[in-house]
Amino acid sequence: MTERLYLVDSHLFENECTVLSCEPAKEGFDVMVDRTVFFPNKGGQPCDTGVLGGVRVTDVRESGDELILRTDGPLPVGAAVTGHIDEERRLDIMEQHTGEHVLSWCAYKLFDAVNVGFHCALTYATLDLDKPLTPEQVTEMEDMANGLVRRNLPVTATIYDSEEDLAGVPLRKHAEGLIAPIRVVSIEDADSCTCCAPHVHSTGEIGAIKIVSAVAYKGGMRMTFLCGGRAMKQFQKLQAAVDAIARKFSTAGDEVLSAVEKQEAELKAVKKEKADLTARLEGYLTAELKAQAEDVKGKKLLVRLTDTDPKRLRPLALATLPEKGLTLLLTERNGQLSYVLCANGLKLDMGELIPAVNLALGGRGGGRGTLAQGSAPTPSGLPETVEQLKTYLKQRLAN
């Protein structure tokens, strides 16, 4: 059985060991040693990485009572080698995992909410609770957790040889299916639960705990949180963003929200004014276009290339329709042509006319009854094509 040194000392980053086996694997070599500081993928967190005997350790997994270290190079069986884990990675993960214990205890203590899931990635960590909490409760939980961090409480790991030895020990959580010996991680005056992972020596090492999101999840709540160095990096990132926004508004950082709200109110007023002006302008434009419609044997025909917003083309085309007539309006934006064909009081199906319009413009579109529309890359010679379509539609009206 591989001796797991991290169970006793989570801050032991290096150890001497003997290579027991080395087998070729798909992406390197699977190595077993007699004792190690390398923690495997387990307990909701990623494994340690580092160096073993001069080769890189890229993955660590359990296989029964043994640990398998995946390396990028072979090691001679029987050799005495030194293993050294990535200290920064280990410390970062310990900050997150111990922070999760603190948060879980606060949720349980304050709101009787139970931790039903934990995951620690290399950039974030999540905690799942069995019940939802209000934003105010989340803040209360976060405040309490950081209070425990500031108290710098001792964090200890105790190994019990049997379930009988563990009887009577108050635990927030006792994982099911554990085989003795059983390891319990405790925070003085606070949490105590079974756990196999390395943890900090005192809560002060966590640095700070920040819950960055709390959303409904499977009838409960999923919290994403950052601890220690991760929390500081997030704060620095947000501070840089606030400072940049403050400079754009020529205001102080703590006045950014007021400045944004003021601009939002001004923008709403401008949008309303624009909408009112647009409505008035379209009223004038509609009247102007109606006046330009040509008479074709008692029916009206309007074919025009406009500079209207494509989103407004359809309502504008419908607004120009006389009691008996046909309208084709087109508009062009950024190399894209949009067009609407509509009729009123005629025995013509727009679904039968739109193919000819598509063909002339090199576009795609469809419709039926009194309305059809389409789009196309803006063709060369567009004004001439519009005149040709006008002639075609005039012939269809005349017939």
Salt bridges, closest charged atoms under 4 A:
GLU3 OE1 - ARG35 NE 3.51
ASP9 OD1 - HIS201 NE2 3.80
GLU14 OE1 - HIS84 ND1 2.69
ASP30 OD2 - ARG61 NH2 3.22
ASP30 OD1 - ARG70 NE 2.51
ASP48 OD2 - ARG90 NH2 2.55
GLU62 OE2 - ARG4 NH1 2.55
GLU62 OE2 - LYS42 NZ 2.99
GLU87 OE2 - HIS84 NE2 3.07
ASP92 OD2 - ARG230 NH2 2.65
GLU100 OE1 - HIS97 NE2 3.63
GLU100 OE1 - HIS101 NE2 3.81
ASP128 OD1 - ARG222 NE 2.74
GLU142 OE1 - LYS210 NZ 3.35
GLU163 OE2 - HIS174 NE2 3.32
ASP189 OD2 - ARG151 NH2 3.18
ASP191 OD2 - HIS101 ND1 3.53
ASP191 OD1 - ARG172 NE 2.42
GLU205 OE1 - HIS11 NE2 2.89
ASP276 OD2 - LYS272 NZ 3.31
GLU282 OE1 - ARG312 NH2 2.80
GLU294 OE2 - LYS390 NZ 2.19
GLU294 OE1 - LYS394 NZ 3.14
